[in-house]
Amino acid sequence: MKKILTSILMASALATSALAGDENTLSTAEEAAGWQLLFDGETTDGWRNYGHEDLSGDWRADGGTLTFTPGKAGDIITDATFTNFELSIDWKISKGGNSGIFFNVVEGQPYAYMTGPEYQLLDNANRDEPPLEQAGALFALYAPTTDVSHPAESWNTSRLVVNGGYIEHWLNDVKVVSYDMDSDDFKSRVSASKFSPDGPNADVMKHFATARSGHIALQDHGDKIAFRNIKIKPLP
């Protein structure tokens, strides 16, 4: 019996190890739970530049990653739009790098950040930014409760839960930010920020964080960054 149990445990460990190396794939359990891949690891299908029908060559599928190499690429968005969802995404940023993930992005404004709130991606250790602009933050509005980011050139896993106006930011399995976009607190923070609909940029910022559905966008902030295991699960 002991020998049989040992064999079972070894087989289980080998299966787990094999699964751990299968990047950009869905497990049987994930498929059953309704997860979908947004990047197949080999092509850039399903992505295009914000405001365009095609994708810049500075964004490319490279070694199982969706990689941005500094140039004049611009932000990219999903072809599809999403309402309530859970997004999981791995990212690895260059030393001192800065980037972001936007959600509920609606085209029609000059840039994605003018409609979509930003989950901040950053090399905290080598980029001296205030808490509101560190990895896991809702950029310029809500600071992460703790720094659990991994060093530059190491993989991080971010999770974004969007359910109506209620949002959660997770970083490396820790919930670091939560907020309600319909709350007075959120609205007051927006009003006091560069996103204010009553500020000097009101003509373009009046649509910020007003949509409850839209594209997911990845940011061109001028620094090299790679993404993999981009998965989404629609929520009721």
TORBA-387714 format. One record per residue: x, y, z of N, C-alpha, C in turn. Coordinates in steps of 0.001 Angstrom, whole numbers, plus 500000, padded with zeros to 6 digits. Layout:
BEGIN
(mardo (X Y Z) (X Y Z) (X Y Z))
...
This chain:
BEGIN
(mardo (500832 498786 500000) (500000 500000 500000) (500864 501261 500000))
(mardo (501939 501230 500813) (502823 502375 500885) (503457 502659 499531))
(mardo (503867 501548 498826) (504477 501699 497514) (503500 502297 496512))
(mardo (502230 501847 496585) (501195 502369 495678) (500952 503845 495949))
(mardo (500856 504208 497246) (500619 505596 497610) (501755 506489 497127))
(mardo (502996 505980 497298) (504155 506745 496834) (504101 506965 495329))
(mardo (503707 505925 494596) (503608 506049 493136) (502566 507074 492744))
(mardo (501423 507068 493460) (500357 508030 493177) (500838 509450 493425))
(mardo (501536 509649 494553) (502027 510982 494892) (503062 511466 493876))
(mardo (503929 510548 493424) (504921 510926 492422) (504254 511300 491107))
(mardo (503250 510527 490719) (502530 510826 489476) (501837 512168 489564))
(mardo (501250 512440 490737) (500570 513722 490954) (501549 514879 490866))
(mardo (502727 514702 491483) (503740 515753 491460) (504225 516018 490038))
(mardo (504411 514934 489269) (504846 515094 487882) (503794 515805 487050))
(mardo (502532 515463 487286) (501441 516116 486548) (501386 517591 486885))
(mardo (501551 517919 488180) (501535 519317 488603) (502694 520072 487981))
(mardo (503881 519436 487976) (505051 520067 487387) (504852 520326 485908))
(mardo (504241 519362 485214) (503989 519534 483779) (503041 520687 483520))
(mardo (502006 520751 484358) (501042 521826 484187) (501676 523177 484442))
(mardo (502594 523234 485413) (503239 524499 485755) (504030 525055 484578))
(mardo (504517 524168 483685) (505292 524631 482550) (504445 524955 481337))
(mardo (503166 524719 481393) (502284 524970 480260) (501777 526411 480296))
(mardo (502598 527334 479814) (502202 528738 479799) (501186 528972 478681))
(mardo (500368 529996 478877) (499395 530415 477871) (498436 529294 477479))
(mardo (498071 528495 478465) (497086 527443 478262) (496083 527493 479402))
(mardo (494979 526812 479218) (493962 526700 480260) (493898 525263 480737))
(mardo (493819 525090 482044) (493623 523754 482589) (492175 523332 482368))
(mardo (491915 522063 482557) (490553 521562 482433) (489633 522263 483415))
(mardo (490125 522492 484622) (489322 523177 485646) (489032 524619 485245))
(mardo (490023 525298 484665) (489817 526678 484230) (488791 526741 483103))
(mardo (488900 525826 482165) (487928 525799 481074) (486518 525573 481609))
(mardo (486403 524657 482569) (485092 524370 483149) (484539 525575 483903))
(mardo (485435 526378 484464) (485017 527559 485230) (484702 528755 484337))
(mardo (484984 528634 483024) (484631 529706 482096) (485766 530639 481724))
(mardo (487012 530286 482086) (488142 531125 481717) (488392 531067 480205))
(mardo (488901 532189 479667) (489237 532294 478252) (490639 532885 478125))
(mardo (491398 532433 477144) (492708 533009 476879) (492575 534258 476015))
(mardo (493316 535305 476390) (493379 536509 475560) (494684 536592 474776))
(mardo (495584 535617 475009) (496845 535544 474279) (497226 534080 474164))
(mardo (497451 533623 472927) (497713 532200 472714) (499182 531827 472812))
(mardo (500051 532820 473050) (501475 532551 473195) (502248 532552 471894))
(mardo (501545 532585 470763) (502208 532477 469468) (501869 533612 468507))
(mardo (500691 534200 468669) (500268 535264 467757) (499727 536441 468574))
(mardo (499487 537535 467898) (498879 538702 468542) (497397 538801 468180))
(mardo (496816 537688 467750) (495396 537681 467412) (494563 538170 468593))
(mardo (493573 539002 468294) (492696 539502 469340) (493118 540830 469934))
(mardo (494247 541387 469445) (494764 542670 469939) (494997 543616 468769))
(mardo (494830 544890 469024) (495113 545925 468026) (495458 547211 468751))
(mardo (496040 548145 468054) (496350 549432 468670) (495072 550220 468955))
(mardo (495101 550945 470045) (493985 551820 470398) (493718 552799 469251))
(mardo (492484 552829 468800) (492103 553752 467734) (492494 553303 466339))
(mardo (492986 552061 466208) (493414 551555 464903) (492873 550135 464703))
(mardo (492978 549666 463475) (492517 548322 463156) (493644 547297 463136))
(mardo (494890 547776 463198) (496027 546867 463152) (496892 547044 464393))
(mardo (498024 546317 464421) (498901 546309 465585) (500307 546703 465172))
(mardo (500920 547624 465925) (502282 548047 465652) (503258 546894 465832))
(mardo (504322 546892 465036) (505337 545855 465128) (506145 545892 466410))
(mardo (506042 546988 467178) (506752 547054 468453) (506053 546225 469533))
(mardo (504841 545778 469266) (504156 544785 470077) (504179 543475 469288))
(mardo (504729 542425 469891) (504831 541180 469132) (504800 539968 470057))
(mardo (504441 538847 469492) (504543 537570 470202) (505985 537113 470110))
(mardo (506607 536894 471278) (508037 536594 471310) (508324 535596 472425))
(mardo (508643 534355 472057) (509005 533355 473049) (507927 533075 474072))
(mardo (506687 533041 473619) (505586 532768 474534) (505121 533973 475323))
(mardo (505583 535159 474959) (505156 536384 475636) (504600 537382 474631))
(mardo (503758 538260 475106) (503318 539424 474347) (504188 540568 474830))
(mardo (505147 540964 474000) (506215 541870 474434) (506124 543216 473736))
(mardo (506346 544268 474525) (506478 545620 473986) (507937 546023 474044))
(mardo (508471 546392 472894) (509831 546921 472812) (509730 548413 472550))
(mardo (510424 549246 473335) (510280 550695 473198) (510380 551182 471756))
(mardo (509436 551991 471405) (509351 552588 470084) (508217 553596 470120))
(mardo (507455 553658 469074) (506279 554532 469042) (505054 553677 468757))
(mardo (504897 552664 469599) (503871 551656 469348) (502482 552107 469749))
(mardo (502362 552799 470879) (501049 553180 471398) (500418 552055 472200))
(mardo (499376 552387 472945) (498657 551393 473737) (497934 550416 472818))
(mardo (497722 549195 473322) (496953 548217 472563) (495723 547795 473362))
(mardo (494693 547354 472650) (493442 546955 473291) (492976 545611 472744))
(mardo (492135 544963 473521) (491491 543738 473052) (490468 544081 471979))
(mardo (490315 543188 471019) (489233 543362 470044) (487884 543321 470756))
(mardo (487764 542405 471704) (486505 542209 472422) (486356 543227 473550))
(mardo (485126 543427 473955) (484835 544252 475130) (484272 543354 476233))
(mardo (484417 543821 477472) (484020 543024 478627) (483299 543904 479638))
(mardo (482397 543283 480384) (481653 544014 481413) (482142 543569 482785))
(mardo (481513 542577 483371) (481987 542058 484654) (482925 540887 484389))
(mardo (484095 540872 485052) (485078 539839 484736) (486159 539764 485812))
(mardo (486910 538682 485739) (488143 538522 486495) (489259 538317 485480))
(mardo (490282 539148 485558) (491415 539080 484650) (492650 538631 485420))
(mardo (493379 537674 484853) (494655 537255 485431) (495729 537432 484373))
(mardo (496875 538005 484764) (497906 538313 483785) (499277 538332 484459))
(mardo (500247 537675 483838) (501631 537726 484305) (502357 538839 483558))
(mardo (503253 539531 484263) (504022 540590 483619) (505439 540654 484174))
(mardo (506367 541029 483300) (507781 541165 483663) (508284 542455 483048))
(mardo (508742 543367 483898) (509095 544705 483424) (510595 544951 483536))
(mardo (511100 545811 482674) (512519 546143 482668) (512876 547003 483887))
(mardo (514176 547090 484167) (514640 547868 485315) (514186 549322 485198))
(mardo (513532 549808 486244) (513023 551174 486244) (511788 551365 485395))
(mardo (511181 550262 484950) (510073 550343 484010) (508742 550745 484612))
(mardo (507887 551266 483746) (506558 551759 484115) (505590 551337 483013))
(mardo (504435 550804 483400) (503408 550448 482421) (502083 550354 483158))
(mardo (501062 549820 482490) (499768 549726 483142) (498783 548886 482356))
(mardo (497727 548506 483050) (496596 547780 482459) (495364 548646 482658))
(mardo (494665 548957 481581) (493439 549739 481665) (492236 548828 481457))
(mardo (491115 549195 482054) (489881 548443 481837) (488729 549406 481596))
(mardo (487638 548870 481034) (486482 549705 480651) (486901 550842 479720))
(mardo (487812 550518 478816) (488300 551512 477852) (487304 551652 476706))
(mardo (486974 552887 476398) (486066 553195 475298) (486820 554083 474308))
(mardo (486850 553703 473047) (487546 554512 472054) (486759 555784 471740))
(mardo (487477 556747 471193) (486851 558016 470844) (487590 559201 471421))
(mardo (488410 558951 472462) (489256 559988 473039) (490685 559783 472534))
(mardo (491561 560770 472702) (492925 560630 472181) (493706 559447 472753))
(mardo (493492 559142 474049) (494263 558074 474692) (493365 557199 475559))
(mardo (493823 555955 475783) (493045 554986 476559) (492807 555446 477993))
(mardo (493789 556123 478613) (493655 556524 480019) (492564 557563 480241))
(mardo (492064 558139 479185) (491034 559161 479343) (489658 558579 479612))
(mardo (489517 557267 479420) (488259 556605 479777) (488489 555467 480763))
(mardo (489598 554742 480613) (489814 553545 481412) (490703 553756 482620))
(mardo (490256 553367 483820) (491120 553395 485006) (492326 552476 484798))
(mardo (493414 552764 485497) (494675 552052 485268) (495152 551287 486493))
(mardo (495352 549993 486303) (496057 549161 487271) (497542 549362 486974))
(mardo (498258 549959 487918) (499646 550354 487663) (500619 549182 487726))
(mardo (501535 549143 486767) (502635 548181 486733) (503931 548973 486828))
(mardo (504844 548536 487719) (506038 549346 487975) (507143 548491 488581))
(mardo (508372 548847 488282) (509520 548339 489033) (509695 549261 490239))
(mardo (509049 548909 491341) (509068 549782 492517) (510476 550068 493018))
(mardo (511345 549058 492979) (512670 549186 493584) (513559 550197 492870))
(mardo (513364 550348 491579) (514263 551205 490802) (513567 552406 490182))
(mardo (512357 552665 490628) (511624 553826 490120) (511008 554526 491325))
(mardo (511463 555687 491645) (511047 556397 492857) (509728 557119 492612))
(mardo (508644 556358 492738) (507314 556924 492537) (506553 556956 493855))
(mardo (505621 557886 494024) (504816 557936 495256) (503896 556727 495340))
(mardo (503380 556416 496539) (502535 555228 496711) (501383 555133 495724))
(mardo (500777 556252 495363) (499649 556221 494442) (500034 555781 493033))
(mardo (501334 555686 492782) (501798 555311 491451) (502671 554062 491477))
(mardo (502566 553266 492547) (503369 552055 492648) (502596 550831 492152))
(mardo (503307 549737 491974) (502715 548526 491405) (501493 548082 492187))
(mardo (500406 547853 491462) (499156 547417 492064) (498184 548538 492356))
(mardo (498645 549781 492302) (497780 550929 492586) (496725 551114 491502))
(mardo (495637 551777 491874) (494787 552397 490870) (495447 553744 490625))
(mardo (496085 553881 489513) (497001 554991 489275) (496431 556340 489699))
(mardo (497182 557011 490589) (496899 558373 491057) (495685 558485 491962))
(mardo (495030 557351 492280) (493798 557429 493064) (493824 556569 494330))
(mardo (494261 555327 494244) (494302 554436 495413) (495656 553739 495465))
(mardo (496373 553901 496577) (497677 553268 496750) (497516 551826 497217))
(mardo (498434 550945 496850) (498390 549575 497370) (498643 549567 498865))
(mardo (498025 548626 499550) (498171 548536 501005) (499550 548026 501408))
(mardo (500222 547325 500510) (501550 546787 500791) (502294 546574 499480))
(mardo (503614 546530 499548) (504425 546288 498362) (504794 544811 498306))
(mardo (504169 544090 497404) (504480 542671 497226) (505007 542420 495810))
(mardo (505478 543479 495163) (505983 543344 493800) (507314 542603 493792))
(mardo (507571 541899 492704) (508831 541204 492519) (509820 542108 491777))
(mardo (511114 541802 491867) (512120 542671 491235) (511963 542761 489726))
(mardo (512590 543773 489154) (512618 543928 487694) (513141 542658 487048))
(mardo (512602 542364 485870) (512960 541172 485089) (512511 539867 485747))
(mardo (511628 539959 486753) (511014 538784 487365) (509515 538824 487085))
(mardo (508905 537653 487041) (507474 537606 486741) (506641 537962 487956))
(mardo (505630 538781 487725) (504580 539099 488691) (503261 538586 488132))
(mardo (502315 538314 489008) (500968 537949 488572) (499977 538945 489145))
(mardo (499250 539590 488272) (498205 540528 488677) (496841 539928 488407))
(mardo (495907 540256 489279) (494530 539833 489094) (493645 541055 489290))
(mardo (492719 541246 488396) (491808 542386 488436) (490391 541863 488406))
(mardo (489619 542197 489428) (488219 541789 489513) (487349 543015 489297))
(mardo (486520 542963 488275) (485631 544081 487943) (484205 543559 488002))
(mardo (483431 544087 488925) (482051 543629 489114) (481156 544844 489325))
(mardo (480621 545357 488217) (479892 546618 488293) (480871 547721 488645))
(mardo (480562 548484 489657) (481474 549542 490091) (482497 549075 491091))
(mardo (482353 547845 491602) (483274 547351 492626) (484479 546679 491971))
(mardo (485684 547099 492405) (486924 546648 491782) (487902 546162 492850))
(mardo (488615 545088 492533) (489704 544614 493371) (490970 544480 492536))
(mardo (492102 544917 493122) (493416 544718 492522) (494172 543713 493388))
(mardo (494641 542638 492773) (495465 541650 493444) (496835 541645 492791))
(mardo (497871 541459 493611) (499233 541359 493099) (499944 540220 493825))
(mardo (500402 539250 493062) (501105 538094 493622) (500341 537479 494794))
(mardo (499042 537247 494540) (498127 536560 495467) (497745 537372 496698))
(mardo (498000 538672 496679) (497619 539541 497794) (496692 540631 497262))
(mardo (495549 540821 497923) (494667 541926 497539) (495267 543216 498071))
(mardo (495625 544123 497163) (496325 545344 497562) (495471 546603 497435))
(mardo (494371 546523 496702) (493498 547685 496509) (492069 547191 496284))
(mardo (491098 547901 496846) (489693 547696 496487) (488982 549041 496581))
(mardo (487981 549218 495723) (487265 550490 495705) (485949 550307 494970))
(mardo (485076 551285 495143) (483774 551291 494485) (483685 552554 493642))
(mardo (483631 552397 492334) (483610 553562 491451) (482316 554361 491539))
(mardo (481304 553791 492204) (480051 554519 492383) (479990 555236 493727))
(mardo (481054 555116 494530) (481056 555690 495873) (481438 557168 495864))
(mardo (481047 557872 496910) (481427 559280 497063) (482937 559409 497221))
(mardo (483551 558434 497889) (485002 558487 498089) (485731 558452 496750))
(mardo (485321 557554 495873) (485955 557466 494563) (485758 558757 493781))
(mardo (484559 559263 493784) (484267 560475 493020) (485050 561670 493534))
(mardo (485234 561753 494859) (485986 562878 495421) (487468 562772 495062))
(mardo (487984 561551 495024) (489384 561369 494639) (489594 561742 493172))
(mardo (488668 561350 492330) (488768 561710 490916) (488720 563227 490762))
(mardo (487830 563869 491477) (487672 565322 491370) (488928 566075 491790))
(mardo (489704 565469 492699) (490919 566114 493194) (492154 565715 492392))
(mardo (491967 564935 491335) (493095 564424 490561) (493141 565031 489157))
(mardo (494114 564581 488376) (494228 565058 486992) (493099 564532 486116))
(mardo (492331 563563 486647) (491216 563006 485902) (489913 563774 486123))
(mardo (489975 564848 486875) (488763 565580 487248) (487943 566025 486037))
(mardo (486643 565760 486068) (485773 566225 484975) (485506 567729 485059))
(mardo (485984 568340 486138) (485788 569780 486307) (487101 570551 486212))
(mardo (488189 569832 485907) (489502 570459 485857) (489830 571042 484496))
(mardo (491113 571408 484311) (491539 572035 483052) (491429 571116 481834))
(mardo (491365 569796 482079) (491240 568860 480964) (489838 568259 480879))
(mardo (488879 569007 481346) (487505 568498 481436) (486957 568027 480097))
(mardo (487384 568661 479017) (486819 568297 477717) (487161 566868 477314))
(mardo (488314 566354 477776) (488678 564982 477439) (488536 564024 478621))
(mardo (488507 564554 479852) (488451 563681 481022) (487023 563456 481524))
(mardo (486041 564070 480918) (484669 563948 481418) (484125 562527 481304))
(mardo (484796 561685 480516) (484336 560302 480352) (485138 559314 481208))
(mardo (486101 559817 481984) (486955 558924 482762) (486142 558128 483782))
(mardo (486321 556797 483764) (485707 555881 484738) (484181 555959 484759))
(mardo (483582 556356 483648) (482118 556407 483598) (481523 555153 482954))
(mardo (482282 554490 482095) (481776 553288 481432) (481828 552101 482385))
(mardo (480905 551175 482231) (480899 549942 483015) (481105 548733 482110))
(mardo (481666 549007 480937) (482013 547965 479981) (483008 548564 479004))
(mardo (483890 547735 478449) (484834 548266 477474) (485970 547312 477199))
(mardo (486982 547840 476512) (488164 547057 476164) (489131 546997 477346))
(mardo (489995 546001 477328) (491163 545958 478200) (492342 546455 477372))
(mardo (493173 547304 477973) (494302 547892 477255) (495603 547654 478010))
(mardo (496674 547492 477249) (498032 547410 477791) (498786 548645 477328))
(mardo (499561 549222 478235) (500122 550549 477998) (501516 550534 477372))
(mardo (501704 551431 476434) (503025 551815 475951) (503437 553035 476766))
(mardo (504322 552813 477759) (504830 553935 478551) (506311 554164 478256))
(mardo (506783 553541 477172) (508160 553756 476763) (509163 552781 477348))
(mardo (508726 551842 478193) (509636 550882 478821) (509286 549466 478400))
(mardo (510299 548638 478231) (510073 547267 477800) (509303 546488 478859))
(mardo (508317 545717 478408) (507525 544887 479301) (507016 543679 478520))
(mardo (506901 542564 479213) (506397 541335 478598) (505220 540816 479411))
(mardo (504262 540226 478716) (503071 539658 479339) (502912 538206 478898))
(mardo (502306 537395 479740) (501958 536023 479377) (500769 535590 480232))
(mardo (500214 534433 479919) (499091 533878 480700) (497992 534921 480920))
(mardo (497579 535555 479843) (496523 536568 479909) (495178 535850 479801))
(mardo (494469 535784 480913) (493241 534991 480987) (492112 535840 481564))
(mardo (490912 535588 481092) (489753 536325 481590) (488595 535391 481819))
(mardo (487856 535656 482878) (486655 534877 483179) (485489 535843 483342))
(mardo (484534 535833 482428) (483354 536687 482581) (482604 536333 483860))
(mardo (482097 537360 484540) (481295 537178 485748) (479838 537497 485434))
(mardo (478913 536922 486189) (477477 537184 485947) (477165 538684 486057))
